[in-house]
């Protein structure tokens, strides 16, 4: 009997030992795999983190790998966020350099372009070529940001950055809608800008927590999400319904829950019905926000110029998404850019509308395609050259220029 029990105990010990070795080997393999992914393939690194004012922000000291669609060339672009939360190298310590801060969304951050090809870097080079002065253009763009988030970030950073000039980029495609989706501000009954008591949806808070999960887990979840059915039709008519629903949610129903952070689509409600309630509210909200941008900049003694970037849907002739003018006779190609420019003018801010410049320079060659509506290197170069000419003509970098 002792022999039988002794044999069973010995066998159990061997099984436990084997299980322990297997568990140890599996743990080491997972740790090595996670290290390799974070070192050589950080596509899903936690580039963003929650922010109670701006909803989210870039995480300092992180990086990611952006991979273009094969039909857009399939290029791989490394994106590095410096220790202060800006894309690119560390900020210069040279106080003699003329500093410009450019705020905006993914068009400015430019994760789809190598750092030298981004609008900010090309503007830096254009201004240096014209003046011979040392110029530092800070890339303060963040993917998915609306004008409201750009303003809040600008307000926080003005005291430390001390720029000579601020450029605020507006994308005349989804930035008006961002103001409603973000729910950071609304208009009072008198039309004044007021802070809105938003609440971040639990699903978004969960996403921020998941961003810290091991990359192996996130890659598995990403593969599982690939099998989800497509939920959104990519037509101007479908976009219009979504945008009008957002207006009703915030303005009519008073729903303050933020449910989306980076799911931006074309402001078809404004483009197709510029006199409708949703469109007019958005434009008034943008004008009130830009007035606040100007007041904040003047208090800091810094001039601001607004850069209006046209949507490829409006400015291109052969883009994959187009508006049928027979179905929508009120539609005009330049409606969104014109309304944004007018909002900047009403706020008393210098402004540069790129619509006519892009239309005159083969606009179909200035943007990516196949689901990517961003400007490419040619588009950024043209915009940077045009902005440099505007800054020089307006003498915005001169010492005595009044904001």
N, C-alpha and C positions, 0 to 999 in steps of 0.2 A: 504493500500500500504506500509506504514512504517513497518507494522507487517510482511508482506511478505519479504521485503528487510532485516529486522532485523533477521528473521529466517534464511535466506540464509547466512548472514554474520556470524552468530553464528555457523552454520553447517560447514562453510569453516574454521573457527578458530579451530573447533574440529578436522577436517581432517588434518590441518597443524600441530596441536599438536601431533596427532597420528603418522603422518609421521616423525616428529622430534624425537619422542620416538623410533620409529622403526629404524631410521637412527643412532641414538645414540647407541642403543643396538647392531646393526650390526657392527658399528665401534669398540665398546668395544670387541665384539666377535672376530673380525678379529685381533685386537691387541693382545688379549689373545692367540689366535691360533698361531700368529706369534711368540710371546714370548715362547710358549710351544715348537714350532718346533725348534727354535734356541737354547733352553736350553736342550731339551731332545732328539732331532733328527736332529743335525746340518749336515746332509749328504750333503746338498747343500750350505753350508756356503761359503763365498767368500775366498777360500783358496789361490787364485792367483790374482795378480794385474799386470797391464801393467808396463813394464820397457823398457825404450827407448834404452837400450844397450843389454839386454838379452831377449828382447821381452816380457817376463813376469817373475815374481818372486813370492815366497811364501809370503803371507801377515803375518807379525809378529802378534803374539797373537791370532791366529785363531785355529780352530780345526774342525775335520770332523769325520764322522763315516764311515769306510769302511766295506762293507758287502760282504763276499765271496759268490760265486755261491753255491747253495745247494749241487751240486755234488763235490765241493771242501770242503765240511764240513759246509758251511753256517755260519762260525764264524764271529763275529762282532769285529772290531778292532778300537779303538779310536786313532786318530792321532792328536797330539798336536804340534803346531808350537810355539817356544819360542819367546821371545821379540826381538831376533836378527835375526829371520827368518830361524832358523834351527829346524829340527824335534827333539823333545825330551825336556829334562829339560834345565833349564838355564845353561849357561856356568859356569864352576867353577872359583872361584876367587883365588884358590890355585895355586900360581905361581910355586910350586915345582912339579906339575904334568907334565908329558911328554905329550905334545899335538900333536895330529895327526888330520889332516883335510882330510876327504874322500869326493871327488867330483864325481858326476855321475848322473844317471837318476833315474827312479823308482826302479831299482834294489837296489840302495843305500838308497834312501829315505825309501823304504820298507813299504809303507802304508798298505800292505797286511799282515804284521806281527806285533805282539806285540813288543813294544820297546826293551825288553830284547832279542828278537829273531832276531833282525836285524843284518846285517853284521857288521855295525859299533860297536854295543854294544858287539857282540860276539868277534870281533877283540880286543876290549878293554880288555875283560876278558882273552882272550888267552895270550895277551902280559903281563898282570899283573901276570898271573899264571907262566909264564916263567921267569920273571925277579924280581917279587916282588915289582917293582916300581909302583908308582901311575901313571896311564895312563888315559888320556882323549881323546877319539876319537869323533870328531865332525862329525855329520851326515849332510853333505852339499849336499845331493842328492835332486833332484827335478824331479818330474814326467815329462817325455817328453823331458828332457834336452838332447841336443847333446853335443859332446866334445867342440864345439865352445862356447856354453853358459856356460859350466862348466869352461872353461878357463877364460872367461870374469869375472865370479863370483870370481874365485880364484884370479885373478889379483887385483880385487877391495878389497878383504878381507885379503890378505896377510899382509898388514901393521898393521892391528888391531888384527888379530888372532895370528900372530907370531908362527906358528906351527913348531915343530921340523921336521916333515915329512908330505909330501902330497901324498895321494893315488888318482890317477885318474883312475876311472873305465870306461872301454869301453865295451859296449854290442855288441858282434859280431853277430848282427841280423839286427839292424836298425840304428846304430850310424853313419855309413857312409852316409846313406841317409839323416840323420838329417842335415848334413853339407850343402846339397843342398836345402832341404826344408826351412831351417832357413834363408838362403841367407845373412848371416852375413859376410862371407868371400868368396873370390874367388881367383883364381890364375892369376897372370899377364902373359903376353905372354912368359916371361922368366922363369915362374914357381915359382915366389915368392908369398908369402901370402900377400893379400891386403884386406883392409876393403871394404865391398860392400855397396853401398847406397840403403838399402832395404826400402820398403814401406809396412806398415801393411795394409792388406785388410780391407775395411769398415766393412765386416761381422765380422771380429775378434774384431774390436773396439766395435762393437755392443754387442758382447758376453761379453766383459769386463764391459760394462755398465749394461748389464742384470744381471751380477754377484751381483750387488748391489740391485737388485730388491727384494721385499719381497719374502720369501721362499714359501708362498702359491701360488703366481703367478708362480714361477719357477717350482713348482711341477705340476701345471696344464699344463704348456708348455712341461714338461718332458713327461707327459702321452700322450699328443698329438703327440710328436715325435715318440712314440712307434709304431705308425701306419704307419710310413714312410716305403716304400719298401727298402729292402736290396740293397745297391748300389755297393757292392764290393765283388768279388769272392775271396775266400780264397784258392788260389792255387799258387804254385811257378811261373807258367806261367803268371798268372794275376799280381802278384807282380812285375815280371820282366818288363811288359809293363808300369806299374805305375812308376817304378824307372827310366826307360829310358826316359819317358815323362818328369820327373823332370829335368833330365840332359839336355834335349833339351830346356826346358823352360828357365833355367838359363844360361847355357853355350853357346848354339847355338843361342837362340833368345834374350838373354839379358833381360829377364823379371825379374824385381826385386820386384815384389809384393809377400809378404808372405801370403799364403792362408791357411796354416795349421800349428798348433802348437804341437798337441799331437797325431796326427793320424799316428803312426809309424807302418810300416810293414817291413817284411823281405827284405833284400838287395839281391833280387834274381838276379839282373843284374850282381852283382859281383860274386855271388856263381855259377851261371850257365855259365857266360862268363867272366872270370877274365881278359881276354886280350882285351875286348871290350873297346870302347872309354869312356863309362859311368863309367865302373869299374876302369880303369886306372886313370881317372881324380879324382875320389873319393879318391883313395889310395894316390895319390900325394898331394891332398888337406889335407888329414889327416896327412901325414908326415910333411908337411910345418907347420901345426897347432901345432903338437907335438914339433917341433923344437922351436916354439915360446913359448910354455909352458916351455920347458927346459931353455930357455934364461931368461924368467921372474923369474923362480924359482932360478936360479943361481944368478941373480942380488940381490935377497932377501936373498941369503945364505941358501936356503932350498932344500933338495933333494926331487926328485919326483920319484915315482914308478908307472908304468902303470899296471893295472890289466885288463886282457882280459877275459871276461865272454862269454862262448860259448852259441849259440842259441840252444834251445831244438830241433828245426827242424834238426840241424846237429848232435848233440851229443847223442840224445835219439834214441832208436830202435823202440819204439812204439808210438811216438808222433802222434797227429791227422793230422798234416801237414807234408808230407814227399816228398822228391825229388826222382823221378824215375830215377835211374842211367842208365837204358837202353834208356830212352828218352833223357837224358842229360849226355852223356858219359864223358864230360869234368868235370862234378861236382865231387868234393871231399868233404868229411865231414868237413875237417879242413881248407878249403880254407879261410873262413872269419877270423878265429882266426889267421891263419898263416900270412895273409896279414897285419892284425893289429899289430901283434907282430913284423913283419919286419919293419913297419912304426915307431914303438917305437925304434927299434934297430937303424934304420937310423938316428933318431933324437938324439941318444946317451943317451937314458933313460933306466934305469933298468926296467925290465918287467917280469910279471908273467902270463903265459898263462895257464888257467885252463882246457883246452880241454882234455889233456891226464889224468889229475887227475880225472875229472868227468867221462870220459869213463871207467876208472878202478874201479869206485865205484857206480855201478848200477845207471846210469844217469836217468833212468826213474823214480827213487824214489826221485830225487832232485828238481823236478819242479811241479808246479800246472798244472792242465789240464783244459779242457772245456772253452777255450777262454782266459785263463790266462797263459801267457808264462813265468811268473816270477819264480825264484827259491823259494823253500819253506824253512822251518826252517833247514832241513837237508842240503840243498844246501848251505845256508848261513853259517852254522856251518863248513862245509867242507872247504868252501872258506876262512873263517876267520882263521881256523887252518893252512891251507896251506900258507896264507899270513903272518901269525905270524912267521912261520918257515922261510919263505923267508926273512923277515925283520931281524930276528935274525942272519941268516946265512950271510947276506950282511952287518950286523952291521950298519944298516941305522939310528938307534937311538943313536949311540955313539956320544959323544960330538965333537970328532975330525973328524967326517965323512965329507968329501968334497962332495957337491952336484954335 
